[in-house]
Amino acid sequence: MPPLIRPATPADLPLILEFIRGLATYEKLLHEVEATEEKLGATLFGPHPAAECVLAFARPDAPAGFAIFFTSYSTFLARPGLYLEDLFVHPEFRGQGLGKALLLHLARLANQRGCGRMEWSVLDWNQPAIDFYESLGAERKTDWTICRLSGAALARHAPPASG
């Protein structure tokens, strides 16, 4: 039986947060997780959702993984793209094709939405994931480096509060 993949709903917020924490633990980044059910509810299901989430189930009663993604944009293509922020399959369900099912579900969605590409990042030490992505035809863009402003560095550029 193929895995069930469906869009997440607000009732799934505890499960989404559990998957985020599972991914962060795997990536050795749990100390960076600030997400709460309330923050996720506002950003995934509020009036202006910043991202979307789909859930994968090995069986109807067995939530196994998730993917969070959002629309990006390519000026070179003058088309939207789909950016995969997170993909995680719980360890007990790995090796059953759920990760592939999630990724291919998003690829079909990107095609349906007229996206010119689908992109994501992978940690350079995560060779199993790199091998998996390359087996699907993904191309690593080794000539690009991610730059990020966050936390205090980002806040430093905020306009002063008016008083």
Backbone hydrogen bonds, N-H to C=O, Kabsch-Sander energy under -0.5 kcal/mol:
donor,donor_aa,acceptor,acceptor_aa,energy
4,L,57,F,-1.8
6,R,55,L,-2.1
8,A,53,C,-2.8
12,D,9,T,-2.2
13,L,10,P,-1.6
16,I,12,D,-2.6
17,L,13,L,-2.5
18,E,14,P,-2.0
19,F,15,L,-2.4
20,I,16,I,-2.5
21,R,17,L,-2.4
22,G,18,E,-2.1
23,L,19,F,-2.7
24,A,20,I,-2.6
25,T,21,R,-2.2
26,Y,22,G,-2.2
27,E,23,L,-2.4
28,K,25,T,-1.2
29,L,24,A,-3.6
30,L,24,A,-0.7
32,E,29,L,-2.5
33,V,30,L,-1.5
34,E,32,E,-0.5
40,L,36,T,-2.7
41,G,37,E,-2.6
42,A,38,E,-2.1
43,T,39,K,-2.1
44,L,40,L,-2.6
45,F,41,G,-1.9
46,G,42,A,-0.7
50,A,43,T,-3.1
51,A,43,T,-0.9
52,E,69,F,-3.1
54,V,67,A,-2.3
55,L,6,R,-3.1
56,A,65,G,-2.7
57,F,4,L,-2.6
58,A,62,A,-2.2
59,R,62,A,-0.7
62,A,59,R,-2.5
64,A,56,A,-3.1
65,G,56,A,-1.7
66,F,88,F,-2.3
67,A,54,V,-2.1
68,I,86,D,-2.3
69,F,52,E,-2.2
70,F,83,Y,-2.0
72,S,81,G,-2.4
74,S,79,R,-2.6
75,T,73,Y,-0.6
78,A,74,S,-1.7
79,R,74,S,-1.3
81,G,72,S,-2.0
82,L,117,R,-2.2
83,Y,70,F,-3.1
83,Y,81,G,-0.5
84,L,82,L,-0.6
84,L,119,E,-3.1
85,E,68,I,-2.1
85,E,83,Y,-0.8
86,D,68,I,-1.7
88,F,66,F,-2.3
90,H,64,A,-3.3
93,F,90,H,-2.5
94,R,91,P,-1.3
96,Q,93,F,-1.0
101,A,97,G,-2.2
102,L,98,L,-2.5
103,L,99,G,-2.6
104,L,100,K,-2.9
105,H,101,A,-2.1
106,L,102,L,-2.1
107,A,103,L,-2.1
108,R,104,L,-2.4
109,L,105,H,-2.2
110,A,106,L,-2.8
111,N,107,A,-2.2
112,Q,108,R,-2.7
113,R,109,L,-2.0
114,G,111,N,-1.4
115,C,110,A,-2.8
116,G,80,P,-2.7
117,R,80,P,-0.5
119,E,82,L,-2.3
121,S,84,L,-0.5
126,N,123,L,-1.8
127,Q,125,W,-1.8
130,I,126,N,-2.3
131,D,127,Q,-3.0
132,F,128,P,-2.1
133,Y,129,A,-2.9
134,E,130,I,-2.5
135,S,131,D,-1.9
136,L,132,F,-0.9
136,L,133,Y,-0.8
137,G,134,E,-1.4
138,A,133,Y,-2.2
142,T,140,R,-1.1
144,W,141,K,-1.4
153,A,150,S,-1.2
154,L,150,S,-0.8
155,A,151,G,-2.6
156,R,152,A,-1.9
157,H,154,L,-1.7
158,A,155,A,-1.9
